[in-house]
Amino acid sequence: MTTNVISVPSAPFSGQKPGTSGLRKKVSVFQQAHYLENFVQAIFDTLSGQQGKTLVLGGDGRYHNDVAIQVILRMAAAAGFGRVLVGRQGILSTPAASAVIRKWQAFGGIILSASHNEGGPHGDFGIKYNLSNGGPANESFTDAVYRRTQEITVYHTVDAPAVDLGRLGDVSIGDMVVSVIDPVADYAELLESLFDFERIAGLLARPDFRMRFDAMHAVTGPYAHAILEQRLGAPPGTVVNGIPLPDFAGGHPDPNPVWAADLVGALADPSSGLSFGAASDGDGDRNMIVGRNFVVSPSDSLAVLAANHALIPAYAGGLAGVARSMPTSCAVDRVAQALGIACFETPTGWKYFGSLLDAGKATLCGEESSGTGSNHVREKDGLWAVLYWLNILAVRDTPADVIVREHWQRFGRNVYSRHDYEGIETEKADRLMEALRARLPELPGALCAGQRISAADDFAYTDPVDGSRSGRQGIRILLEGGSRVVFRLSGTGTEGATLRVYLERFVADPSQHEIPTQEALAPLIALADEVAQIKAITGKAGPNVIS
């Protein structure tokens, strides 16, 4: 059979620049004629050597995924790919996509997701390209894709009927084979090789231990049902909101105390009988861990995972190093120091961890935005983090909240919070950041809100593996005594700008560990507003989300 390629004239769209994790816009933007096709063609034009190779394709099941997958399959055939592995019903979580790319040594993959953003016809949509190592494309690639979007004049496709994504097996589009695969199998097999499933199953079978996993009507539902309830034997009903829906049942699939309030409330209610709770996000790469009346912060979670690595079969031989994004708290730094291993501080974005993992410099990585992972894939991984915690709980036979408090006793507590100011006019957000940058030379030594600033900078990163440099990654205000405030504009939104303010205070004295987080951080909150003039410039009286 010969593939009959059709060339369709087109013209560039403005604003097709990938952010922290791909291109994210409103569904209505992607529904414009040629919009998706232009971006996909820009990806394929930037590649070389894909002829006859394997592409992995799937997404989180959000609205428009099904339409987009059919478009991409036809364009992949026109681009010369020999095979596409696509998840049944178009479902493939982000970490599962990475696992499939790595297991089958695929050329790369396209993941359709806007992660934790809202879905539905009026929600968000996203697309990103992952490289052959299973990780997100680096900046040099995404910059080249953007340049191509601004000069594109034609895209290429084929005329072919829609592929039945509900049926496992192979079909052909021209000379290309489309293999519809079980989206869970390869990923579940990988996780079982990392953890002590027998021990975790024993924990889940205990009458005095009950857990709840909230899939938030997002992609991890099928994975959690298959792994937690079927392979590990957790009671039916352990997984809630487990059916992926195009609009996430009208919810916001972001695992934090605001959007997963029902889970947090259930763990705070003694009558629920729950011992442990967890949740994941839209595409399955984020996680939230909840103990009895205790939400574990993502930064603390990373530190606890590193401190307890010897309990996990895959990591019992030791960690090569750990890595965290710059805004993530310094809690894991203290663990790394105690273990005598390297701790890397990178910009936000999992792609920055990829070179460290590939080079064997780091084993565990984490971001404060509910993302943790390891060298088993090249993405953060929500269910992996949940199983890691379950393995620790099974071995230590200690509740999650007690484990964290004992960790504070040993290493001290990095009291930490993130304040998100959402929907800011882009001009105002840019003005705020530029004004901050202009003030950097005068801030060291200044007294603000009663606190002395010791240093201030605009974080820049030089990759220790390839030497590439990334600048303007967030403004850091460092205070005497080890506290800090970080300002950064998020790259994951689709409307306006989100200002993220990260607040951190180190508390060594155990008698001060139980002070409520926002109370402990009150002086830093005041300093942040005074230094950046948040209220004056944005007009916002306070943050939209506190996590």
Secondary structure, DSSP 8 states (H G I E B T S, - for coil): ----EEEEE----TT---BTTBEEEEHHHHTSTTHHHHHHHHHHHH--S-TT-EEEEEE---TTHHHHHHHHHHHHHHTT-SEEEEEEEEE--HHHHHHHHHHTT-SEEEEE--TTS--STTSEEEEEEE-TTSSB--HHHHHHHHHHHTT--EEEEE------TTS-EEEEETTEEEEEE-TTHHHHHHHHHHS-HHHHHHHHH-TT--EEEE-TTSTHHHHHIIIIIIIS---TTSEES-S--TTGGGS----STTTTHHHHHHHH-GGG---EEEEE-TTS--EEEEETTEEE-HHHHHHHHHHTGGGSGGGTT--SEEEEETTS-THHHHHHHHHT-EEEEE-SSTHHHHHHHHTTS-SEEEETTTEEEETTSSS--HHHHHHHHHHHHHHH---HHHHHHHHHHHH-EEEEEEEEEEEE-HHHHHHHHHHHHHHGGG-TT-EETTEEEEEEEE--EE-TTT--EE----EEEEETTS-EEEEEE-SS-SSSEEEEEEEEEEE--GGGTTS-HHHHTHHHHHHHHHHH-HHHHH--SS-SEE-
